[in-house]
Amino acid sequence: SKSCNLDKIVFGWHPYWSNGLEANYDWSLLSDMSFFSYEVDAATGNALNTHGWATSSAVTEALANGVRVNLCVTLFSNHGTFFGSSSAQQTLITNLISLIQSRGAHGVNIDFEGVSSTYRTEFNNFLIDLSSQMHTAIPGSQVSVCTYAVDWGDVFDEAAIDPYIDYYTIMGYDYYYSSSSVAGPTSPLYTFNIFNYNLARSVNHYLLEGASKEKIIL
């Protein structure tokens, strides 16, 4: 009874624990689905778990409804092990290209959280290498990276990666959370109190650091 004409890029993340709930999705509201997730083994680059990517009906339905499909890739710890191994990084890249091709999907969404500034150079070089290989192997494919609401350690080198990365998906939430010293909105548009971080500041940060505005997805 209603329709939506998308004129923006809208991502929806489908976590593996919601398998089956895709029957309720209104696909007309999405341009992209990110399937969560390929869990990276930091030592090898292989998957600890792909959570049913190969057979997921959510992937099948998204593709059938004209929604672009991305495989979300997660690494939340042991970053030093991964970035210290060129073979693990190449194995991951090779695996991701194969998995995207196997489902006729569109790209990957890199979600590496808690990366120390110690690995800034290695992380950004990996993003460039992944983007270059993915784009070459699968013309028209896309590589997006989840960026932090506040990049405390200046981990992302936007000026370096911008020519290669297709999209930055800013994780614009958790400005306030259960352990905050004062209460506040999870995703404040502007400053709410003395904690002077908010969505507007986050977007402006990435713009000022060199991210192309047409590549930013909040």
Buried (B, 14 or more C-beta within 10 A) or exposed (E): EEEEEEEEBBBBBBBBEEEEEBEEBEBEEBBBBBBBBBBBBBEBBBBEEBBEBEEBEBBBBBBEBEBBBBBBBBBEEEBBBBBBBEEBBBBBBEBBBEBBEEBEBBBBBBBBEEBEEEBBEBBBBBBBBBBBBBBEBBEEBBBBBBBBBBBEBEBBBBEBBBEBBBBBBBBBEEBBEEEEEEEBEEBBEEEBEEBEBBBEBBBEBBEEBBBBEEBBBB
